[in-house]
């Protein structure tokens, strides 16, 4: 390919110009991000507007993604993410997911809450894996791939509490650090209510695994007879179990 070939006669020590990014690939990835961030299927017109491209360009991108099973269209022509993405996602932090799943299952059923692991990705909190309780009057769905700002919610506060100065500075928004992040070490957990989703509460603890992205172990619920301190203690013990499994 042109960007990997050297011009005849060029100096071997001359710096190479950076390879150009693929605009088409970037747009395709952006389509997946847009669909992941919405809670309903989208029309081609809506996706074209979100990408700021002509409808014909959006259509060609979608056809390619369809061919790979990454998106599907319903009979009305609305687009949503395809099942192939779930297969790809299984390879993301595979060891962490494998270690966390039995622990999340136990927590979810013990507390009657949805339990999940969230990781830091490009300044956002992303749900990596989640488990809903088997028996509960009302459960909260926390789908893998769900994203929200780092500055919102207990999982984000817990992740912030585990970031070193250099890691935080690399995010580029030092003024947005939550004051509660500094209290997590003393309190043992982070808590939030009515932040990411109206009416829901969340408790989270840092999950620091060498070689993995900064993460947190969390639960989300509507109401509970368990105190935040008791929930935090369960999560702290569970986080130690996961880290020990991966050590």
Secondary structure as UniProt FT lines:
FT   HELIX           2..4
FT   TURN            8..9
FT   TURN            12..13
FT   HELIX           23..37
FT   HELIX           44..51
FT   HELIX           55..67
FT   TURN            68..69
FT   STRAND          71..73
FT   TURN            75..76
FT   STRAND          79..81
FT   HELIX           84..89
FT   TURN            90..93
FT   HELIX           94..111
FT   STRAND          114..121
FT   TURN            122..123
FT   STRAND          124..131
FT   TURN            144..145
FT   STRAND          147..149
FT   TURN            150..151
FT   HELIX           153..161
FT   HELIX           165..171
FT   HELIX           174..176
FT   HELIX           179..183
FT   HELIX           184..187
FT   STRAND          190..193
FT   TURN            198..199
FT   STRAND          201..207
FT   TURN            210..211
FT   STRAND          215..221
FT   HELIX           228..246
//
